Amino acid sequence: MTDKSMDWRDIHEQSVVVDLHNHAVLKKFLLDRDLTGGKAKFLSTLFKRAFWPLSQRSTFPLIEKGGVDIVLSTCYIPEREWLEDQPLIKLALALSPSTKKRVFDPFYYDATISMMDAMEKEVDLYNQTNLLHDQDVRTVKFVKNPTELGVSISCGEIAMIHSVEGGHSLQGLECETSSDMKVMDEEVLQNLENLADRGVAYLTLAHFYPNKIAHPVFPYPNYGIKKGNWKNLMAGWDMNVGLSKLGKLVVERMCELGILIDIAHCTPKARSEIYEIVGERKNRVLTSHTGCFEINRDPYNLEDWELKWLADNGGVAGIIFMNYWLSPTDTPLGMRYIEQTISHMRDVAGVDVIGLGTDYDGFTDPPDEMVDISELPRLTRYLTSLRRYSDDEIQKILGGNAIRLLMKGWKQ
């Protein structure tokens, strides 16, 4: 690397920093958390440096403090099987009927749209409050296409972009009440078009439980099986299942609509089928939050040949900030495992494939060195201190590669 590198602060400030997978919207919609910078609830701060589902790791002020410029606001409506597999969640909803009514009672698609609406209202509230009090902070703005994204970047705004996790989010009234497969398929494809019109940048086809589109890998590492009752999940879980017939239609239609295909959580078989359908079309696929199979041999993580495929086809792999996907050992410290993943991806597929997908606020346990998004500059400082990466490489990792994919693949 060059001996004349910028100070890490300058590198971070001059980068356009992108979080490809962020669940602040989940905390807002599911738990009614304040994202505007109001006083955090006591339980949100009690166990900041630990796995704590009620924590807040990416409020708007924290995003600004972390120097983040673009956030993929990822909507995830929990599958109803959760209520059967996790009795504590069922009990919590019994104590909070308004949450059940808002999140679990509507059809999946309707709840997804309501979640987007809630996040947009929270953004408007934040901007109006700052304007009223003449606060010197960056405006937060939802953008719906690459042109709006470019304008937002040039204006120094924090750009928010809708994304959706889980193909079940396309399932509406007909999927839950009709027995006519043609009618159900038509509804799913129409809802996909609606999401494209809404400005959704990517759809993660699978998530925790099998849906009408794709089959998932097990969502937790092996020790997670022992810590919970996963009766419904285990009953339907099959690593030999990939995309459904409808799923293959959805992938093709996503290519046509310019919605990026997120392969995170998909089984290896489903991922291979996606690569085959996409073929030689470039800038169509990403994995928004992942690790490397060669480091932690879990089927959730991408194998080396898949990283090479992404690189050859303009894709990006967002590195998840969660130790149990990055490290084969159980440890609270994960900064070096993030760097180890970056290093492996660069060695195997080149630096242009690497991005960041923190999964903050997704009920995850991030490394103790970076417990929320405001501490993201620590990664820049760490990478710079190693002197293994050029300034240009660090800027690509922080967001340059993600922007390239958004500009060339989203809505294209």
C-alpha positions in Angstrom: 0.0 0.0 0.0 1.1 3.6 -0.5 3.0 5.3 2.3 1.1 8.5 1.7 -2.4 7.7 2.9 -5.0 10.0 4.3 -5.8 10.2 7.9 -8.6 7.8 8.7 -10.9 10.6 9.6 -10.5 12.2 6.2 -11.1 8.8 4.5 -14.3 8.3 6.4 -15.5 11.8 5.8 -14.7 11.8 2.1 -16.3 8.4 1.5 -20.0 7.9 0.7 -20.8 5.4 3.4 -23.6 2.9 2.8 -25.3 0.4 5.1 -26.9 -2.2 2.8 -29.0 -3.8 5.5 -30.5 -1.9 8.4 -33.5 -2.6 10.5 -34.2 0.7 12.3 -37.6 0.5 10.7 -38.3 -2.8 12.5 -37.7 -1.2 15.9 -40.0 1.6 14.9 -42.9 -0.5 13.6 -42.6 -3.5 16.0 -41.7 -1.7 19.2 -42.7 1.9 18.5 -39.2 3.2 19.2 -38.4 6.8 18.7 -35.8 7.2 15.9 -35.6 11.0 15.9 -33.2 11.3 18.8 -35.6 11.5 21.8 -34.5 10.0 25.0 -34.0 6.2 24.7 -36.1 4.0 26.8 -34.3 2.5 29.8 -34.3 -1.0 28.5 -32.8 0.1 25.2 -29.6 1.2 27.0 -29.4 -1.3 29.8 -27.6 -4.0 27.8 -26.0 -1.9 25.0 -23.0 -4.2 24.7 -24.8 -7.5 24.5 -27.5 -9.3 22.6 -30.6 -7.4 23.6 -33.7 -7.3 21.3 -35.0 -4.0 22.7 -31.8 -2.1 22.0 -31.6 0.8 19.5 -28.5 0.8 17.3 -29.4 3.1 14.4 -31.5 6.2 15.2 -31.2 9.1 12.9 -28.7 11.0 15.2 -26.6 7.8 15.5 -26.6 7.5 11.7 -25.4 11.1 11.3 -22.7 10.6 14.0 -21.5 7.5 12.2 -21.0 9.5 9.0 -23.4 7.2 7.1 -24.8 8.7 3.9 -27.1 6.0 2.5 -29.2 3.5 4.5 -31.1 0.6 3.0 -34.1 0.7 5.3 -35.1 -3.0 5.4 -38.7 -3.9 6.1 -39.2 -7.3 7.7 -42.6 -8.5 8.9 -42.0 -11.5 11.2 -43.6 -14.7 10.0 -46.5 -15.9 12.0 -44.8 -19.2 12.7 -42.7 -17.2 15.2 -45.8 -17.2 17.5 -45.9 -20.9 17.7 -42.1 -21.5 17.9 -41.4 -18.9 20.5 -44.0 -18.8 23.3 -42.4 -15.7 24.9 -43.2 -13.7 21.8 -46.8 -14.9 21.9 -47.0 -13.9 25.5 -45.5 -10.5 24.8 -48.1 -9.9 22.1 -50.9 -10.9 24.5 -49.6 -8.1 26.7 -49.5 -5.7 23.8 -52.6 -6.3 21.6 -51.9 -3.1 19.6 -48.6 -4.6 18.3 -50.3 -7.8 17.3 -53.0 -5.8 15.5 -50.4 -3.7 13.7 -47.8 -6.3 12.8 -49.3 -9.8 12.9 -53.0 -9.5 12.1 -52.8 -7.8 8.6 -51.8 -9.7 5.5 -48.0 -9.7 5.0 -48.0 -7.4 2.1 -50.3 -4.9 3.8 -48.2 -4.9 6.9 -45.1 -4.3 4.8 -46.6 -1.2 3.2 -47.7 0.0 6.6 -44.1 -0.4 7.9 -42.8 1.7 5.0 -45.4 4.4 5.7 -44.4 4.5 9.4 -40.7 5.0 8.5 -41.5 7.7 6.1 -43.6 9.5 8.7 -40.7 9.2 11.2 -38.3 10.8 8.7 -40.8 13.6 8.1 -41.1 14.2 11.9 -37.4 14.3 12.3 -36.9 16.8 9.6 -39.8 19.0 10.7 -38.6 19.0 14.3 -35.0 20.0 13.3 -36.4 22.7 11.1 -38.6 24.1 13.8 -35.7 24.2 16.3 -33.2 25.3 13.7 -30.9 22.3 14.4 -27.7 22.1 12.4 -28.1 18.5 11.3 -28.4 16.7 7.9 -31.8 16.2 6.3 -32.9 12.6 6.0 -34.8 11.8 2.7 -36.3 8.7 1.2 -35.2 8.4 -2.5 -37.0 6.2 -5.1 -34.5 5.9 -7.9 -30.8 6.4 -8.8 -31.4 10.0 -10.0 -32.9 11.0 -6.7 -30.1 9.2 -5.0 -27.5 11.2 -6.9 -29.2 14.4 -6.0 -29.4 13.5 -2.3 -25.7 12.6 -2.2 -24.7 15.9 -3.9 -26.9 17.8 -1.4 -25.2 16.2 1.6 -28.4 14.5 2.8 -28.8 11.1 4.4 -30.5 9.1 1.8 -32.9 6.3 2.9 -34.0 3.6 0.5 -36.7 1.0 1.0 -35.8 -2.7 0.9 -37.8 -5.7 1.8 -36.6 -8.9 3.6 -38.6 -12.1 2.9 -40.6 -13.2 -0.1 -43.6 -13.7 2.2 -44.0 -9.9 2.1 -45.5 -10.3 -1.4 -48.3 -12.4 -0.1 -51.6 -10.6 0.4 -55.3 -11.4 0.5 -55.4 -13.9 -2.3 -52.4 -15.9 -1.1 -54.1 -16.4 2.3 -57.7 -16.9 1.2 -57.7 -18.3 -2.3 -57.0 -21.9 -3.4 -56.5 -20.8 -7.0 -52.7 -21.0 -7.7 -53.0 -18.7 -10.8 -54.8 -16.0 -8.8 -52.1 -16.3 -6.0 -49.3 -16.0 -8.5 -50.8 -13.0 -10.1 -51.2 -11.3 -6.8 -47.5 -11.9 -5.9 -46.3 -10.5 -9.2 -48.6 -7.5 -9.0 -47.4 -6.7 -5.5 -43.8 -7.0 -6.7 -44.6 -4.3 -9.3 -46.1 -2.2 -6.6 -42.9 -2.4 -4.5 -40.9 -1.4 -7.6 -43.2 1.7 -8.0 -42.7 2.4 -4.3 -38.9 2.6 -4.8 -37.8 -0.6 -3.2 -34.2 -1.3 -4.2 -34.0 -5.0 -3.3 -36.0 -7.9 -2.2 -34.5 -10.7 0.0 -36.3 -13.7 -1.3 -36.0 -15.9 1.8 -35.9 -15.3 5.5 -36.7 -17.4 8.6 -39.5 -19.7 7.3 -40.2 -21.2 3.9 -42.5 -19.0 1.8 -44.1 -19.3 -1.6 -41.0 -18.1 -3.4 -37.8 -19.5 -1.8 -36.5 -21.8 0.9 -34.2 -20.5 3.6 -31.1 -21.9 5.3 -31.5 -22.3 9.1 -31.4 -18.7 10.4 -29.2 -19.3 13.4 -25.9 -21.2 13.9 -25.9 -24.7 15.4 -26.0 -23.5 19.0 -29.2 -21.5 18.2 -31.1 -24.7 17.6 -30.5 -25.6 21.3 -31.6 -22.3 22.6 -35.1 -22.2 21.2 -38.1 -24.2 20.2 -38.1 -24.3 16.4 -40.7 -26.9 15.8 -42.4 -25.3 12.8 -39.1 -24.2 11.3 -37.5 -27.6 11.6 -40.6 -29.3 10.3 -40.4 -27.4 7.0 -36.7 -26.9 6.7 -35.0 -28.7 3.8 -31.6 -27.7 2.4 -32.4 -29.5 -0.8 -35.2 -27.2 -1.7 -34.6 -24.0 -3.7 -36.9 -21.7 -5.6 -40.5 -22.6 -6.3 -41.9 -22.3 -9.8 -43.4 -18.9 -8.7 -40.0 -18.0 -7.3 -38.4 -18.4 -10.6 -41.0 -16.1 -12.2 -40.3 -13.6 -9.4 -36.6 -13.6 -10.1 -37.1 -13.0 -13.8 -39.6 -10.2 -13.1 -37.2 -8.6 -10.7 -34.6 -8.4 -13.4 -37.1 -6.7 -15.7 -38.3 -4.3 -13.0 -34.9 -3.3 -11.8 -35.4 -4.6 -8.3 -32.1 -6.1 -7.1 -32.2 -9.8 -6.1 -30.9 -10.3 -2.5 -29.7 -13.9 -2.0 -29.2 -13.7 1.7 -30.9 -16.4 3.7 -31.5 -18.5 0.6 -30.4 -22.2 0.5 -27.3 -22.9 -1.7 -29.7 -24.6 -4.1 -31.9 -21.5 -4.4 -28.8 -19.3 -4.9 -27.5 -21.5 -7.7 -30.9 -21.3 -9.4 -30.9 -17.5 -9.1 -27.4 -17.4 -10.7 -28.7 -19.6 -13.6 -31.8 -17.4 -14.2 -29.9 -14.2 -14.1 -27.3 -15.6 -16.5 -25.1 -13.0 -18.2 -27.2 -10.0 -17.0 -25.0 -7.7 -14.9 -25.7 -5.7 -11.8 -28.7 -7.7 -10.7 -27.7 -9.6 -7.6 -26.3 -8.9 -4.1 -26.2 -10.5 -0.8 -27.0 -7.7 1.6 -25.6 -9.3 4.8 -23.3 -12.3 4.8 -20.0 -13.9 5.8 -17.6 -16.3 4.0 -18.1 -20.0 4.0 -14.4 -20.7 4.0 -14.1 -18.9 7.3 -17.3 -20.1 9.0 -18.6 -23.1 7.2 -22.3 -22.4 7.6 -24.5 -22.7 4.5 -25.8 -19.2 5.2 -22.4 -17.8 4.1 -21.2 -17.6 0.5 -18.7 -20.0 -0.9 -15.7 -18.7 -2.8 -17.1 -19.6 -6.3 -20.2 -17.5 -5.4 -18.1 -14.5 -4.4 -16.3 -14.8 -7.8 -19.7 -15.0 -9.6 -20.9 -11.9 -7.9 -17.6 -10.1 -8.8 -17.9 -11.2 -12.4 -21.5 -10.0 -12.6 -21.3 -6.6 -10.9 -22.7 -7.8 -7.6 -21.8 -6.9 -4.0 -21.6 -8.9 -0.8 -22.5 -6.8 2.3 -20.6 -8.0 5.3 -22.8 -8.6 8.3 -21.8 -7.2 11.7 -22.7 -10.3 13.6 -20.0 -12.5 15.1 -21.7 -15.9 14.7 -21.7 -15.6 10.9 -18.2 -14.2 10.7 -16.4 -16.3 13.3 -16.3 -20.0 13.9 -15.8 -19.3 17.6 -18.2 -17.7 20.1 -16.7 -14.3 20.9 -18.0 -10.9 21.8 -15.2 -9.2 19.9 -15.6 -9.1 16.1 -13.7 -6.2 14.5 -10.9 -8.5 13.4 -13.4 -11.0 12.0 -14.9 -8.3 9.9 -11.5 -7.5 8.6 -10.7 -11.2 8.1 -13.8 -11.5 6.0 -12.9 -8.4 4.0 -9.4 -9.7 3.4 -10.7 -13.1 2.3 -13.3 -11.6 -0.1 -10.6 -9.3 -1.6 -8.2 -12.2 -2.1 -10.8 -14.4 -3.7 -12.9 -12.0 -5.7 -11.3 -8.6 -5.6 -12.2 -5.5 -3.6 -15.0 -4.4 -5.9 -17.3 -7.1 -4.5 -17.2 -5.9 -0.9 -19.8 -3.8 0.9 -21.2 -3.4 4.4 -24.6 -4.7 5.6 -24.6 -4.2 9.3 -28.0 -5.7 10.2 -28.1 -3.3 13.1 -31.5 -3.4 14.9 -32.3 -6.7 13.4 -32.3 -8.4 16.8 -28.6 -9.2 16.4 -25.5 -9.1 18.5 -22.9 -6.9 16.9 -19.2 -6.8 17.9 -18.5 -5.1 21.1 -16.2 -2.7 19.3 -19.1 -1.3 17.2 -22.3 -1.7 19.1 -24.2 0.8 17.1 -24.0 2.6 13.8 -22.4 5.7 15.3 -19.2 3.6 15.9 -18.8 2.7 12.3 -15.8 5.1 11.9 -13.9 2.7 14.2 -13.8 0.2 11.3 -12.3 2.9 9.0 -9.7 3.6 11.7 -8.9 -0.1 12.1 -8.6 -0.8 8.4 -6.3 2.2 8.0 -4.1 1.2 10.9 -3.4 -2.2 9.4 -1.8 -0.6 6.3 -3.1 -3.5 4.1 -5.6 -1.4 2.2 -5.3 1.6 0.1 -7.4 4.7 0.7 -9.3 3.9 -2.5 -10.0 0.3 -1.4 -11.4 1.4 2.0 -13.7 3.9 0.3 -15.0 1.2 -2.0 -15.6 -1.1 0.9 -17.4 1.7 2.9 -19.8 2.4 0.2 -18.3 3.0 -3.3 -19.1 -0.6 -4.5 -22.7 -0.4 -3.1 -23.3 2.9 -4.9 -22.0 1.4 -8.1 -24.5 -1.4 -7.9 -27.4 0.9 -7.0 -26.6 3.2 -9.9 -26.2 0.5 -12.5 -28.7 -2.1 -11.3 -31.6 -0.4 -9.4 -34.4 0.6 -11.7 -32.3 -0.3 -14.7 
